[in-house]
Amino acid sequence: MPSRRAATAHRWLAGPRWLRWLARGRVDVGLAVIDVVDFLDTLRGSLGERSLMLKDVTSVRVVAYFPCQLSTETGSPRHVPAGWSVTDGLGDLALQPYGQRLLDELLGSMPRPTMEISGGQEILRIAEAEIDPSLVPTTASGAWQVVSARVSLWNVDCGLLCVTYQLPDGIVSGTGDVVGEVAPPVQRMVPAVTRLLRAILPAAPGADEVFVLWANTTFAVRVDPDCDPARRRAIAEEFTPDGVDCTPDGAGGGVLRVGSHTTAVVNDFGSRPAMLLARLTGVHHVCWAAALRYDAVLSAELSQIDPGRADLSMSALEDQAKRILRGYHRIRLFRLGYSSVEAHLDAAGGTVWNALEQQWKFRLVLTTLDERLDFVRTLHQQLVGRLQDRRSRLLNELVLAFTFLNIFAIVLAALTFVALPSLNVGLLASVIGLVMLLVNLSAYLAFRRQMNDPGRSRSVSAGP
């Protein structure tokens, strides 16, 4: 026998349709309200956890990188302008503790800065003029302060401007995205940085102007010394969510993370992990810029090589061969120097170097550069070989022509020597000489056609 509750449910289901629709609507609204409440609880929990995590952050700095292409080859000797200093680049590479003599030999081939000018906010001035406002931005959290600036010229035909900013304290006190607030102002600095570098590094007459390739950042996050390692890693992931941890052994509580940009969570801005990440990141920016510069040079050479041209000139190919050889020399020096860096880094530097190389996929860039270099050299060698074949055929034709002319001259001399005073004999010698001339010309033309292989030429010209 059915229970009373079952009977009541049966009567409700058998009731008016509008009543059933109203009950269903109330159930749907109730479920929607529950979902909204759960979402708000989750959001409030995540924001609360983020606020609790960022309370350990005491200060944030950002290093803005601006790699640039130079108008001249920095490997050649140049005059050191006033205010600049010659550097060996040891501060940018974390090399093993070698002796000075070995270091001098290694640094001759490795990518490194050769000259630099560094200081504070005065580096960003152009001819004593006011600093461009975009170089000292003010965001919603407050004004940025310039801590240091450095312009360095490298031995790979590129330069680098590094500007370190102290971000306002309020940038981590709110609920906004710190990276999202910092990235747009740094990107807007590119035009002003380009004008600045063109004023500092004027181009030679007829040379390409200096231009900035891109802008990127490294965050240095100082935290409370009592902050535990798990929370440090969470802070680093908050600043670089698309990266991987590359903290070396013995980092002294620091946490390093590499992604589209890099982050160092440390107790002190001057600690070795923070400086190591900032410097090696700068080296990789310069190497990227050099690889793209050399790739553009090879692309320009490829655009000048047309295998279908019929008016190939040996002098033009020789000039291009000199340019290709000079470019090949510089590119191979760059490749060999870059490949030798990793083997001579210390343990901490090697860990950061490998992470930067893998996350930024720089090996693929180098592979593409090698393939393009080999293609340019191979194509140019084939063009030179084709032109030499053409000249060889011409030389063979000249040799053949002179050979048959010599044969005709010998026959004519023999007929003249044995000729008698009789008119018939003289006429016969003339006729024989004319016939021999025709035979020589026919034989010459036959040999010439055989040598030039006209059948192959027709088949090639009849192709698509």
Secondary structure, 3 states (H helix, E strand, C coil): CCCHHHHHHHHHHCCCHHHHHHHHHHHHHHHHHHHHHHHHHHHHHHHHHHHHHHCCEEEEEEEEEEEEECCCCCCCCCCCCCCCEECCCHHHCCECCCCHHHHHHHHCCCCCEEEEEEECHHHHCCCCCCCCHHHCCEECCEECEEEEEEEEEECCCEEEEEEEEECCHHHCCCCCCHHHHHHHHHHHCHHHHHHHHHHHCCCCCCCCCCEECCCEEEEEEEECCCCCHHHHHHHHHHHCCCCEECCCCCCCCCEEEECCCEEEEECCCCCHHHHHHHHHHHHHHHHHHHHHHHHHHHHHHHHCCCCCCCCCCHHHHHHHHHHHHHHHHHHHHHHHHHHHHHHHECHHHHHHHHHHHHHCCHHHHHHHHHHHHHHHHHHHHHHHHHHHHHHHHHHHHHHHHHHHHHHHHHHHHHHHHHCCCCHHHHHHHHHHHHHHHHHHHHHHHHHHHHHHCHHHHHHHHCCC
